Amino acid sequence: MQDPVLKHTSWTPLARGGHSWPTHHLFINEAKSRAEFRSNVPQRKSWIISCEVIGLMLLTLQVVWNDPFPMLSNADKPGLVWLTFVLIALPIFSLTLRSVVFDLPSGQFWEQGLDWRARPIKGLEGPIQGIHAIQLLPERIVDSTSRKPFSMSYELNLVNHRGARLNIVDHGFLSWIRRDAQNLADFLNVPLWDATSDSEINLTEMKMEVMRKMIE
């Protein structure tokens, strides 16, 4: 891999943490020459409001009455508690997930707010021509108590022509994020730097290439 940007690019994880499940998927609209990382959690206004209302109603019933659902057995009641938690927490979590749009006609990419806003709020944005490569990195998630690794996460980063990086997605489904990374690289016509352990060019080989460039 003969690329001078490699020696200016960091190969340590950029976004600490990550999610254990796939938070986003890449959707490509070939007709509009547009790609978008969309949240896998629904972000429709009606869905968010309905879940919150139902969850809060269930929580209120369980707090006010000792046995609001006598038809449920003792074995079923923990399931009701979990359902209440999910109905309240999942919509709140969905509000934290961003969409990232890559629009070839305008030559821009941007971070977009919720899709149910009349005018979606934009966050980070920049020119597509400034994207040099797509970087895919593994990261060991460490338990905060035992300080031992207990899972793996994988992050997809944009790399510019100076080697600076911007994290786009970070989750633990390697096959999913690798497929999205390759599809995005093909869509943008840039290389994919895949540093995961079973990739064709792994992290060790990339580091050796950087070292060779530095001593030349």
N, C-alpha and C positions, 0 to 999 in steps of 0.2 A: 504494500500500500504506500504509494509515493504521494504524500500530501503534506505540505509544509505546515498546515494549520494544526496537524496532530500534536506537534511539540508545544503548541500554545494552549492546548485543550486539557482541562483537568479530567481525571478519570475516577474521581471519588464521587459518591452520591451527592447530588445537589439538593434534593428535597428529602429531609430526614423523616422517617416514619413510613407512610404509605398505607394502603388499604389491602386487606386480605381477599377482597372480592373485586371483580372488574367494575369500576365505577363509570367507565365511559366506553363507547364504541365509536369507530370512525365511519361516518356516512359520507359517501362521495356522490355528488350529483354531476354526472358527466355532461349533461346538457347545459348546465349553468357554469361548468368549470369551477366547481366549488366543493370543498371538503370541509367537514365539520366534526369535531369531537363532541358527541352528545352524551349527556348524562343517561345512565341506565335506570335512574330513579325518575319516575314521572314528575314533571314540574308544572303540570297544568294547575291553574288557580283553583278550579272546582275540586280537583283531587286533593290538594293540600288542605283546603278548608274543610272538606268532608271528613278526612281522616282526623284532623285536629278536633273537630266537633264531636265525632263519635268516641274518640279516645278520651276526651275530657269528660264526656257523659258517663262512660264506663268507670273512670277513675272516681268521679263524684259518687256514683252508686256504691262502689266498694268502700269508700271512706265513710259515708253517712250511714249506710245500713250494714249490719253485721253479716247478713246472708241475703244479698239482693237477688241471687239466682239459685233458689232452692232446688231447682231441677238438675243442677250440676252436681256430680259426685265430687268427693274430695280429691280424686285423682285428676279431675278436669280443671279444678280451680287454679293451679299454677299456670296452666295454659292460658286462662283468661287474663292473668296478671301480665304474662308475656305479650299477649295480644294488645292489651292496653298500652304497654310500654312502646311497642312497635308503632302503633297508630299515632302516638304522640311524638316519638323521637324521629321516625323516618322522614316525615315532611320537613321537620326542622333541619335534618341533615341534608335534605335535597336542596335547601336554600344555599348551602355552602359550596355546592358543586357548580363549576363554571363550564361554559361551552367555549370552544375555541374554533374560530372560522378562518379558513384559508380561501381567499377569493382571487382567482387568477385574473379576471377581467379588470379589477381595480388594482391588482398587484399588491394587495395588503392582506395581513392577517390581524385578527383582534380577538380579545377575550370579551365574551358577550354575557350580559345578565340574563335573568329569567325570560323564557320565551313567551310568557303571558303578559309581559309589560307592553304597553302601547308603543313605547320607544325604548327598546332594550338598552341598558347601560353598558357602555364599553369600558373595558379595563385596559390591560396591556395591549399594545398594537405596534405594528411595524411593517416595513416593506418585505415582501416575499423574496425579492432579489437579494436581501441581506442574509438569507438562510443558506449556510454552506453545506450542512449535513444534518442528519438525524442520528442522535446518539441513544443507544439502549444500554442501560447499566443495571447490574444486580445489586441488591442491598440486603444485608442480614438485619432483620428486625430483632432487637435485643430486649429481653424482659427487663423492665425497670427495677425489679426486686432482686432477681437472681443474677442479673447481668449476663445471662446466657442467651445465645441466639435461639429463637424458637420458630421463626418463619422467614421466608424470603419475599422480598418485594422487588419490582422492576420499574425503573423510571425511564420515561421517554422525554428526551431533551432536544431542543433546537440548538444548533451550534452556528454562530455567525462566522464571518470571514476572519475575525481576530481570535477565535477560539472561546469567546464568551458564550455562556449557555443560559437557556431559559427552559424551566421545567413545564411540561404540558400535562402529562398523565403519570400516575404512580400507583400501581396495584400489583397483586400477587399472582395473576394468571399469565404465565410466560407465553403460552401459545397464542393467547388472545392479543396481548400487547405487541408481540413480535409481528403478528400478521398485520396489525394496524400500523406499526412502524414501517414495515416494508411497503404497504399500500400508500402511506403518506409520502415516503421517499420517492416512489414511482410517480405519484401525482405531481410532486414538486420538481421532479427530475434532479434530485440530489442523492448522494450516496447514503447508505445506512451503515453506521458504525455499530455493529452488534457485538458487545463485550460480554454477553452471557456465556456460561461455561461450555455449552455444546454448540456454539455458533461456529461458522467456518473460519472466522478470524476472531480468536478470543482476546480477552483483556491482556494476557501476558504477551502475546505476539504484538499487540498494539504498543504496549509499553517498550518492548525491545526496539520497535521501529522508531519510536520517539528518541530513545537513547542513541541509536545509530545516527539520527539526524543531528543530534546535539554535538556529537563528537566529530562530525564530518567537517 
